[in-house]
Amino acid sequence: MTDFVEMPREKLCKRGASALSDIELLQAVIGSGGKGNDFKQIAKNLNSKITKTGAENLTLDDVKSIKGIGDAKSTIVFAALEFWRRKFTKQSAPLIDSPEKAAAQLHQISNKKQEYFVLLTLDGARRLINNRVVTIGTLMSSLVHPREIFALAIEDRAASIIIAHNHPSGLLEVSQQDREVTRRIRKAGDIIGIRLDDHIIVSGDEFISAY
């Protein structure tokens, strides 16, 4: 008579998640393997990939690369991992979910005598990935092209961006040129699939949105 072996999901329900090994937890998420693929081996391979790559760096393509995990199952596994990363890991990156929080990241350009154009890249939870100066202009104006903006945004794997610049003149008004830059960047972002969240203009301790 064959000994009864509890499946990971049954074991979790009866004894709690703490009773499961790391491999069994992954088995519970995966559920079952495809035709000719053992879900236990799939879980072991996935665990090896996570250990090697690091949970914080794992991508959807990394999950898809595991034999036996198709598109549908890989999205479930990766979505579960991303939810855990967002909710249960300590977040050191600031949350940028308002114009005020965006402006707080721009102190370095607020009193510059030349015009600085800055890009803030954000993840899907609107946490800051990177804060970069894209161009430095003259006393009066700075030229920026969408390709410069989105080359950096794609490099950061950003879900959305905030653009910003300072007004060395001290006049905190939205010019026609500012509106045109906003329009061009927003339109390019719509095509690429990276959302423009805001366009902030700073001068001294004040700011205004050109969005």
Secondary structure, DSSP 8 states (H G I E B T S, - for coil): -------HHHHHHHH-GGGS-HHHHHHHHH-S--TT--HHHHHHHHHHHHHHH-TTT--HHHHHTSTT--HHHHHHHHHHHHHHHHHHS---S-B--SHHHHHTT-TTTTT-SS-EEEEEEE-TT-BEEEEEEEEE--SS-----HHHHHHHHHHTT-SEEEEEEE-TT------HHHHHHHHHHHHHHHHHT-EEEEEEEEETTEEEE--
